[in-house]
Amino acid sequence: MSARVKHVVRKLGRTQLGKNLIHASVLRDPSAMRFRNVERWPETVRGFEDLAFLFSSNQLNHGVASLQIDEAALLFRLARDAERGPIAEIGRFRGGSTMVFATALPEGIELWSYDFHVALRPDMPGAELDDELRAALERYGLAGKVHLLVADSRSADPPPGELELLFIDGDHSYEGAKADFDRWSAFVAAGGHVLFHDAVDTGGYGNVYPGVARLVGEIGAGWERQPGAGSIAHFVKR
């Protein structure tokens, strides 16, 4: 989309009619957004991440992190509650999920982040994005928790020890997601978590990839489906 077209769309979106159309597309009716209609209450409220149910979560939440608010909250909560580690993510793009994990992880637990630097956009080369991410991690003293690896998930060495959590957000084709799951699920400890991004169609305004959704639908024996968040499908290894 050209810059001129984007400018016109933004201008129209800020009119009252444009705002009404956007709200109708991505939000429930305002009268339905009240406590009596909460569909999923958190078991406990220990931090801001447990309050995601108070907000509308959709693709318009995307920024540096390509995550909805509820998706980021789920990743943060699972990382916060990690007991032994390590955890791994396949695919990091701009590094939003990496930052979420690194911020939440307890001291002594490390994140291994794998990305193959496939250029999704010519103006966002992987090496440049990693430099920006590394600087952000260093700014907050988090770099020591994270291993930023440029590697193919189909052949890269896994972290030492069984994984407590694995976040799959790399190749979104059926073949790619299946290859990642088939290989990396073997590295997950019993009771460990596996999460797939862009895997669930909630009927709202968000991303879902048919290949990832198809794979998630095939996962059965040895795994127990858990409540996810947004487009994230969540499983625990039996």
Solvent accessible surface area in square Angstrom, and as a share of the most:
residue,aa,sasa,rsa
1,M,161,0.72
2,S,62,0.40
3,A,84,0.65
4,R,192,0.70
5,V,71,0.41
6,K,77,0.33
7,H,114,0.51
8,V,68,0.39
9,V,80,0.46
10,R,131,0.48
11,K,134,0.57
12,L,110,0.55
13,G,18,0.17
14,R,166,0.60
15,T,62,0.36
16,Q,123,0.55
17,L,125,0.62
18,G,9,0.09
19,K,90,0.38
20,N,76,0.39
21,L,109,0.54
22,I,73,0.37
23,H,96,0.43
24,A,83,0.64
25,S,80,0.52
26,V,26,0.15
27,L,59,0.29
28,R,122,0.45
29,D,90,0.46
30,P,106,0.67
31,S,78,0.50
32,A,25,0.19
33,M,90,0.40
34,R,121,0.44
35,F,127,0.53
36,R,184,0.67
37,N,50,0.26
38,V,34,0.20
39,E,150,0.67
40,R,144,0.53
41,W,140,0.49
42,P,40,0.25
43,E,177,0.80
44,T,80,0.46
45,V,93,0.53
46,R,153,0.56
47,G,25,0.24
48,F,140,0.58
49,E,23,0.10
50,D,4,0.02
51,L,50,0.25
52,A,16,0.12
53,F,57,0.24
54,L,86,0.43
55,F,92,0.38
56,S,45,0.29
57,S,29,0.19
58,N,9,0.05
59,Q,56,0.25
60,L,102,0.50
61,N,52,0.27
62,H,57,0.25
63,G,44,0.42
64,V,112,0.64
65,A,27,0.21
66,S,38,0.24
67,L,9,0.05
68,Q,14,0.06
69,I,62,0.31
70,D,35,0.18
71,E,2,0.01
72,A,25,0.20
73,A,9,0.07
74,L,8,0.04
75,L,0,0.00
76,F,54,0.23
77,R,72,0.26
78,L,28,0.14
79,A,0,0.00
80,R,45,0.16
81,D,62,0.32
82,A,11,0.08
83,E,147,0.66
84,R,126,0.46
85,G,8,0.07
86,P,21,0.13
87,I,0,0.00
88,A,0,0.00
89,E,0,0.00
90,I,6,0.03
91,G,10,0.09
92,R,9,0.03
93,F,59,0.25
94,R,61,0.22
95,G,1,0.01
96,G,8,0.07
97,S,11,0.07
98,T,0,0.00
99,M,47,0.21
100,V,28,0.16
101,F,0,0.00
102,A,0,0.00
103,T,73,0.42
104,A,11,0.08
105,L,4,0.02
106,P,46,0.29
107,E,149,0.67
108,G,76,0.73
109,I,11,0.06
110,E,64,0.29
111,L,0,0.00
112,W,45,0.16
113,S,0,0.00
114,Y,3,0.01
115,D,23,0.12
116,F,121,0.51
117,H,51,0.23
118,V,104,0.60
119,A,69,0.53
120,L,118,0.59
121,R,115,0.42
122,P,136,0.85
123,D,85,0.44
124,M,44,0.20
125,P,54,0.34
126,G,14,0.14
127,A,63,0.49
128,E,89,0.40
129,L,14,0.07
130,D,7,0.03
131,D,85,0.44
132,E,102,0.46
133,L,8,0.04
134,R,92,0.34
135,A,57,0.45
136,A,34,0.26
137,L,2,0.01
138,E,104,0.47
139,R,185,0.67
140,Y,140,0.53
141,G,65,0.63
142,L,22,0.11
143,A,37,0.28
144,G,70,0.68
145,K,23,0.10
146,V,16,0.09
147,H,60,0.27
148,L,33,0.16
149,L,57,0.28
150,V,88,0.50
151,A,27,0.21
152,D,45,0.24
153,S,15,0.10
154,R,126,0.46
155,S,81,0.52
156,A,12,0.09
157,D,116,0.60
158,P,45,0.28
159,P,7,0.04
160,P,96,0.61
161,G,58,0.56
162,E,110,0.49
163,L,0,0.00
164,E,16,0.07
165,L,3,0.02
166,L,0,0.00
167,F,0,0.00
168,I,7,0.03
169,D,35,0.18
170,G,26,0.25
171,D,70,0.36
172,H,40,0.18
173,S,48,0.31
174,Y,33,0.13
175,E,115,0.52
176,G,1,0.01
177,A,1,0.01
178,K,73,0.31
179,A,31,0.24
180,D,4,0.02
181,F,20,0.08
182,D,79,0.41
183,R,70,0.26
184,W,0,0.00
185,S,14,0.09
186,A,74,0.57
187,F,54,0.23
188,V,2,0.01
189,A,7,0.05
190,A,76,0.59
191,G,41,0.40
192,G,0,0.00
193,H,42,0.19
194,V,0,0.00
195,L,0,0.00
196,F,0,0.00
197,H,9,0.04
198,D,10,0.05
199,A,5,0.04
200,V,42,0.24
201,D,103,0.53
202,T,95,0.55
203,G,70,0.67
204,G,52,0.50
205,Y,100,0.38
206,G,35,0.33
207,N,56,0.29
208,V,53,0.30
209,Y,93,0.35
210,P,108,0.68
211,G,14,0.13
212,V,5,0.03
213,A,35,0.27
214,R,138,0.50
215,L,6,0.03
216,V,7,0.04
217,G,66,0.64
218,E,91,0.41
219,I,25,0.13
220,G,42,0.40
221,A,102,0.79
222,G,34,0.32
223,W,30,0.10
224,E,83,0.37
225,R,125,0.46
226,Q,48,0.22
227,P,87,0.55
228,G,18,0.17
229,A,15,0.12
230,G,15,0.15
231,S,7,0.04
232,I,2,0.01
233,A,1,0.01
234,H,11,0.05
235,F,6,0.03
236,V,28,0.16
237,K,49,0.21
238,R,173,0.63
